[in-house]
């Protein structure tokens, strides 16, 4: 069975029927029932022309039922031929009003009454009931339609049965009786249906659930996609599911549904546009561009879709495809929408045309005053094209706080100012505020922050500020920045905090080997320390390692000799460390002739010098000065035990046993198992 057009679009010819058929033609309604035949989807598409208000096609009970209702301005001429039917919609022409004589009587008084079925006057057949219901439905008299069509719903063998059920369900829906509408639609699904009929009915049910705000709306759409994947309504369902997930910002699911719409469907283009727009929002420009390249804008209704087209142009600009960007922008150039100006201004920035960018956005500000998005783009263009001051940038950051487009850009610009001022900690702190924003400058910002963190770490180490050094390490961990600062690592080494030292530099670096050798010496693993020496080229730190090894071996003169070589180093910390170690050896040998001049020592080295001066005065039996120095360091964990011990000894030597017992009590409380406590108790007895 074929359907062809005869004479262009004027006639439809159903040929090669090869079966019995019945034709019912009444009041602009035509029903054709062809027995023992089926019609395919293409057949249905060809029938769906501009001549008809209503087209219904059902394959059921081994027959195909076709119901047509022509528009008011047409009537149907049906010519029955052997094995074929010719359906010809013909234009109905109304009589023109003409000038009448004075005694003319208006013909409206003699208009021939429109033919209508009257169930009282006519025999109540199934045909009459169906066409009466259909006529009432087209005239929006849904209650009357329900009254007539309900008479046909008890006999499935009736040739009008399924058509009646469908129009009955639609009537219930029009009246807002959604429960009966859904039940009636579901009744139709119990019968064998082909083509798009089942998916169409499921789609109708979904739309009812949508009106009701029922969660079954989404479930029904998914069912259409799963059970009728090749139907026209599966694509409609995919598009609606895409919109649902898009609005819920569940972008992965939205993209999945948008991109699965079949290419020959009218929704394909807008589906690709919206999927591409999602990747644009995520700043995944390569993937967005791929989808936008699939879009034929000639097939897109521009109204309401301007922002997606503008986004596509922006994506092409980010990909340096300015030709395609301009082509997309040309489609919305005359639409008078702000999206066009925003995209054009930003593309001009990316194309390194600052004047055009400023001119474009300034025009937009005039055309769209108080438009929030235009104001944001103005700020954005200013950030890219003007040298804003620190105060102006801080104002923008405050004004656009939590704005993922403006704030990170302003933070980055301000960070560059701080970097040039060598305020590296502030650079890193600004990056910390921007890190969670999806911004196109984030990669550059991260590079700037990494470099700044290295410099801040070096500053902290050179100032020997333990607090700042630990802060640098924490920032690296929290912000996931790659920290490789040998200065910081050496700073932690001098503090004997080797765990932090190892975390501060690259394992493959010479700096790491220097740290490891000193850590092995600290652990007493001298053999392992010696094995690292061949790979260390830095003579100053080799001298430091040899000095420490010599000290452990009891060769104090040799140790001092190596430390004296370290005094010539360019590293200020190494020079201070060596100076303290030489003083320590001299004090232990009672060779120190004067206290350490510690006015130039920094941080922990200053504390170390105070402790050593305490030992110097103690050896010289100057217990008052010794006591003062020990009291200065007793609150530092590294010196606490020994400082309290020597303080107690000073009190004993000064004859202040009562004070000595108090200090001893403190020592015992802090270190109950200390051998120093036992020694002091014996002395006090």
Number of C-alpha atoms within 10 A of each C-alpha: 16 13 20 16 16 13 8 8 13 12 18 20 17 19 16 13 18 14 12 11 18 10 15 12 16 18 17 18 19 20 21 17 21 22 18 16 19 18 20 14 14 12 17 18 10 12 19 15 13 9 22 18 13 14 17 17 26 23 23 20 18 12 17 20 25 20 19 21 24 21 17 12 12 17 19 22 15 17 11 12 10 9 14 19 20 18 19 20 20 15 13 10 8 7 6 6 6 6 7 9 7 6 6 8 10 9 8 7 7 8 8 8 6 7 8 11 17 12 13 7 7 9 12 12 10 17 17 17 24 22 26 22 27 26 22 20 21 13 11 14 16 23 17 18 27 22 15 22 29 17 15 24 18 10 11 12 12 14 18 22 21 25 22 26 23 19 23 29 28 24 26 20 21 16 13 13 14 20 14 16 25 21 13 21 22 18 15 20 16 9 14 13 17 17 21 20 20 24 26 19 20 24 21 20 25 25 18 21 20 14 11 12 10 13 11 15 20 17 13 19 25 19 18 25 20 11 12 19 19 16 20 19 23 27 27 21 27 26 24 19 24 26 21 16 17 19 11 10 12 14 19 14 15 25 24 15 21 28 21 17 25 19 14 9 11 15 18 23 26 24 28 26 27 28 26 32 26 23 20 20 13 13 16 15 21 16 15 25 23 14 21 28 14 14 19 13 16 9 12 16 11 16 9 7 14 22 21 22 29 27 27 29 29 31 30 24 25 20 14 14 15 19 11 18 24 19 13 22 22 15 16 21 17 9 13 13 16 21 22 26 25 26 27 24 28 27 25 21 20 18 16 13 14 20 12 17 26 20 11 21 26 18 11 24 17 10 15 16 10 10 12 10 13 22 18 16 21 21 18 21 23 16 19 18 15 10 11 16 12 15 10 14 21 16 13 19 19 12 12 17 12 14 13 14 17 21 24 28 26 26 23 24 20 22 27 17 16 19 18 10 9 14 16 25 23 18 27 28 16 21 22 16 13 23 15 11 16 14 18 14 13 18 11 11 25 21 13 19 29 23 20 22 27 24 21 25 31 22 18 21 25 18 17 23 17 17 10 17 24 16 16 24 21 12 17 21 13 9 16 11 18 18 22 23 23 24 24 32 29 27 28 24 20 20 16 15 14 20 13 19 26 23 19 28 22 17 13 8 12 17 23 20 19 25 26 20 23 24 22 16 19 15 10 13 13 16 11 14 22 15 10 16 16 8 10 16 11 12 12 19 22 18 19 23 23 18 27 23 20 18 17 15 11 11 13 19 15 17 24 24 15 23 27 19 17 25 18 13 15 10 15 15 22 21 19 19 20 24 18 21 22 21 24 23 17 17 22 15 11 14 12 18 11 12 16 16 11 16 8 8 19 17 12 15 19 18 21 21 26 23 23 23 26 28 26 27 20 22 16 15 14 16 22 15 17 25 22 16 24 27 18 14 22 19 13 12 10 13 16 17 20 17 26 27 23 22 26 27 23 24 19 19 14 14 11 13 16 12 15 23 17 12 19 23 16 16 21 19 11 13 14 13 10 12 10 18 21 13 11 18 11 8 10 14 5
